[in-house]
């Protein structure tokens, strides 16, 4: 088959080892990051069962709605990965920085709107899942209201952190964000939630305050990491570690 002008044949074996190493270097920490984040929310659901069916039902309701709104910043985060990497590949670091910051701002604005909705109409949201007039749900509703109001507080944090992670992936920076997730979600978030829920007696609400604290720590650290990488690529900070050349 004739090749297009300026093209070269693909030699799959020539740089295979290097490509596999690079894929694993970038990809394995992404999997680890997902495990840290999803594992925290799953573990919180398991522990929530210790407080009974009403608490577990309220948790599932609130987390389901929060996950629904989370889909928008998650999509924005995927766009941030592409845009940041595209501009870096083109050698336009300033455009990469603008892409990351614009994506974060867009996610924050959307999640602010969702926070306002959750604060203004928690019972309306609960009514999408439960019959509020049914006395069988009387124990679930007050717990769900409390959890939705806490979720309203961490909406912006959750949206910003996932887009910051996406932008960092555009910089091929995945190992440090994974470590940040391990520290923020488990050492800070789960530990503080357990302490608030059990020794301090706050119950289901305490577990969610732990989630909020963990998300806050992760968000701040990821934003600092992204700012450091952005400034380095702009030549305003310490030089970045050399990246492997494309295969």
N, C-alpha and C positions, 0 to 999 in steps of 0.2 A: 504494500500500500504506500502510495506516495505521501510524503510528509508536507505539511503546509510550510511555506517559506518562513524561515526564522525559527522553526521548531526543531526539537531534538528528540530522538527516540527515548522512551522510558526504559530504564534499566532497573528492574525491581530489586535485584539482588545487590546492587552496588553499594547503596547506602542504607540497606535494610536495618542493620543493627543499630545504627545511629538514630534512625527514625523511630524504631521501637523503643529505644531508651528515652527519647524525647517525649514520645506519647505517654509512656509510663511515668516519666518525671512530672508531666503536667497533669495527667489524668488520674493517677492514683490518689493524690491529695484532694482532688475534686470529689472522688468517691468517699474519702474519709470525712470531708466537710459535710456531705449529705448525711452520712451516718451519725455524725455528732448532732446535727440539727434535728433530723427526723427522730433519732433515738431519744432526744430529750423530751419531745412532745409525746412520743409513745410511752416512755417511762412515766411521765406525769399522768397519763391516762391510767396506767396500771396502778399507780399509787393512789389515784383518785378513787378507785374502787374500794379502798379501805374505809372510805367515808360513807359508803352505801350507794344504793341505786339512784337516788335523787341527785346526789353530787356527781356521779358518773354521767348521768343523763344530761345534766346542766353543762358539764365539761364538754361532752361530745357536741352538744348544740352550739355552744359558743365557739369551739375550735373549728367547727364546720363552717360557720359563717365567716370567721376570720380567715380561714383558708380560701374561701371563695373570693374575698376581696384581694387576697394576696396574689391571685393569679395575674392581675394586671401588672404590678411591679415585677413579678417574675418574668413576664413577657418583655417588659422594658429592659430587664437585666440581660436577657439573651440578645436583644438589639445592641446593648452597650458593649457586650463582648465583641460583636462583629464590627461595630463602628470604631472602637478603640484600636482593635487589631488592624483594621483596614488602614487607618491613618498612620499607625506606627509603621506598617509595612511600606507605606508610601513615603515614609521619612518626614511626616508632618506632625511633630510631637505636640505642637500647640493645638492642632485640631483634635488630636486624641484626648487631650486634657479637657477641651470644650465638650467633646462628646460625652465623656464620663460625668462631668458636672451637670450638663443639661439633662442627662438621663436621671440622675439623682434628684434634681429639682422637680422633674416631671412626676416621678414616683411619689415624692413627698407631698406635692400638691394633691394628687389623687387620694393618697391615704389620709390627708387632712380632711378631705371631704367625707371619706368613709368614717373617720373618727367622729365628725360632727353628726353624721347620721346615727351612729351607734349611741351617742350620748343623748340625742334628741328622741329617739324612738326605740328603746330596748324592748318594750313590750310588743311593739309591732313586729320586730324581728323574731322574737320568741313565738309570736302567733303564727309565723310561717311554718313552724315545726310542731307546735303543740296547740291543743284546744285549751285556751286559757280558762274557759268556763268549766272544764272538767275538773272535779275535785281531786281526781287521781293525780293530777299534775301540780297540785298546790305546793308540794314540797320542792319541786324542781324549779318553779318560776323564780322565787326570790334568789336562789343560788345563781341561776342563769343570768339574772339582771346584774348581780354583782360581778360576775365573770365577764359579761359583755362590756361593762363600764371599764374594767381593767384592760380588756382587749382594745378598747377605744384609745387608751393611753399608749399601747405599744404598736398601734397600727403604723404610725409614721416611722418608728424605729425599725420595724420589720421590713417596711418597703425600702427604706434607705439602705439597710444592711445588705439586702439581696442584690441591689443594683451596684453597690460598692464592690461586692464580691465579683459581679459580672465584669465590671470595669477592670478589676485587678487581673481577672483571667485574660482580658485583652492584652495585658502586659506580660502574660505568661507567669504570673505570680500566684501560685496556688498553695505552696507548702506553708507559708506563714499564715495566710487566712485560715487554713485548717487548724493550725496551732491556736490561733485566736479563738476559733469556734470551740475547741476542746476546753480552753481555759474559761471563756465566758459562759458557755452553755452549761458545762458540767461542774467545774470547780466553783463558779459564782452562782449560776442560775439554779441548778438542781440542789446544791448544798444549802443555799439560802432558802429555797422553797421548802425543803424538808424541815429546816430549823423553824421557819415561820409557821408551818402547818402543824408540827407536832410539839416540840418543846415549848414554843410560844403560844400554841393553842389557837391559831387563826384558821385552822381547818382548810377546806378547799380553796378559800380565798388566798391563804398563805402560799399555797403551791403556785398560784398564778402571779402573785407578787414576785415570787422567785423567778418565774419566766420573764417578767418585765425587767427585773434587775439584770438578768443574764443578757437579754437583748440589748439593754442600754450599754452594757460594757462592750459587747461585741460590736455594736454600731460605732461607738466612739473609736475603738481601736482600729476598725477597718477604715474609717474615714482618715485617721491619722496615717495609716499605711498607704492609702491611696494618694494622699497629699504628698507623702515622701517620694513615692514612685513618680508622680507627676512632675514634681520639682526636679527630680534627678534627670528625667528625660528632657526637661527644658533647659538643663544645664545650670539650675539654681541650687543644687544640692550635691551630696556625694554621688560620685559616678556609680552607675548600676553595674552589677556583675555582668561580664560578657556573656552574651547569649550564643548558643550554638548556631552556626551558619545554616541556612536552609539546605536541605539535601538536594 
